[in-house]
């Protein structure tokens, strides 16, 4: 059963402007430590790729927050929600702390899709309730 659906589109130029104004402090507000390490490596190798990475994570976390119906209200927070990757390369939501407890207590499962194209990053998230009998 579908619990919620969320989508978000992010203007990459807006993320770039925020980075120009606030520097790494802006990325530290959005990305947890694992994501920050990836962002730093991508930014060092190719700055535009780093900006797009940050924009897709921003968009994905917004879409997820909408799908669970909380928006950016506790227990949802930028740092409690991580966008990881499965061995197949598929994006996945990795939760931490109170948000993980809240999510698991409702038997929820998230499906995430990300994309970016020059000026925009977009994300789509579907959250479903996992039934104990597998249906």
C-alpha positions in Angstrom: 0.0 0.0 0.0 1.3 3.5 -0.9 2.0 5.6 2.2 3.0 8.7 0.3 4.5 10.2 -2.9 6.9 13.1 -3.1 8.6 15.0 -5.9 11.0 17.9 -6.1 12.8 19.9 -8.8 15.8 22.0 -7.8 17.5 24.7 -9.8 21.2 23.8 -9.9 22.0 27.5 -10.3 20.4 28.3 -7.0 22.5 25.6 -5.3 25.6 27.1 -7.0 24.7 30.6 -5.7 24.2 29.3 -2.2 27.6 27.6 -2.3 29.2 30.8 -3.6 27.6 32.8 -0.7 28.1 30.3 2.1 30.8 28.0 1.0 31.2 24.5 2.4 28.9 25.5 5.3 26.0 25.2 3.0 26.9 21.7 2.0 27.4 20.7 5.6 23.9 21.7 6.4 22.5 19.4 3.6 24.9 16.5 3.5 25.9 14.0 6.2 29.6 12.9 6.6 29.5 10.1 4.0 27.8 12.4 1.4 30.2 15.2 2.2 33.2 13.0 1.4 31.7 12.2 -2.0 30.8 15.8 -2.6 34.3 17.0 -1.8 35.9 14.4 -4.1 33.5 15.2 -7.0 34.0 19.0 -6.4 37.7 18.6 -6.5 37.8 16.6 -9.7 35.1 18.6 -11.5 33.4 21.5 -9.6 30.2 21.4 -11.7 29.8 17.7 -10.9 30.0 18.6 -7.2 27.3 21.2 -7.5 25.0 18.7 -9.3 25.7 16.1 -6.7 24.6 18.5 -4.0 21.5 19.6 -6.0 20.3 16.0 -6.5 20.8 15.2 -2.8 18.9 18.4 -1.8 16.1 17.4 -4.2 16.0 13.8 -3.1 15.7 14.7 0.6 12.9 17.2 -0.2 11.0 14.6 -2.2 11.4 12.0 0.6 10.3 14.5 3.3 7.1 15.1 1.2 6.5 11.4 0.7 6.6 10.7 4.4 4.3 13.7 5.1 6.6 15.6 7.5 8.3 18.1 5.3 11.4 19.4 7.1 9.9 18.9 10.5 11.4 16.6 13.2 12.2 13.8 13.2 13.0 14.6 9.5 16.2 16.6 9.0 18.7 17.0 6.3 21.4 15.1 8.2 19.2 12.2 9.4 18.3 11.4 5.8 21.2 10.1 3.5 21.0 9.3 -0.1 23.1 6.2 -0.7 23.6 3.8 -3.5 22.8 0.1 -3.8 25.5 -2.2 -5.3 23.5 -1.9 -8.6 23.9 1.9 -8.5 20.3 2.5 -7.7 19.8 5.4 -5.3 18.4 4.5 -1.9 17.4 6.3 1.3 19.5 5.5 4.4 18.0 6.9 7.6 19.7 7.7 10.9 18.6 8.3 14.5 15.1 9.2 15.4 14.0 9.4 11.8 15.1 5.8 11.3 13.2 4.7 14.4 10.1 6.6 13.3 10.2 5.2 9.7 10.8 1.6 10.8 8.0 1.7 13.5 5.6 2.4 10.6 7.0 -0.5 8.5 7.8 1.8 5.6 10.0 1.3 2.5 11.2 4.1 0.2 11.8 4.0 -3.5 13.9 6.8 -4.9 14.6 8.1 -8.4 17.0 11.0 -9.2 18.0 12.9 -12.3 19.8 16.0 -13.3 20.1 17.9 -16.6 22.3 21.1 -16.9 20.2 23.6 -14.9 17.9 21.2 -12.9 17.9 18.3 -10.6 14.7 16.3 -10.0 13.7 13.5 -7.6 10.7 11.3 -7.2 10.0 9.2 -4.1 7.4 6.6 -3.3 7.0 5.3 0.2 5.0 2.2 0.8 3.8 0.3 3.8 5.3 -3.2 4.1 2.7 -5.7 5.2 4.0 -8.4 7.6 2.3 -11.1 5.5 4.2 -10.0 2.4 1.2 -8.6 0.6 
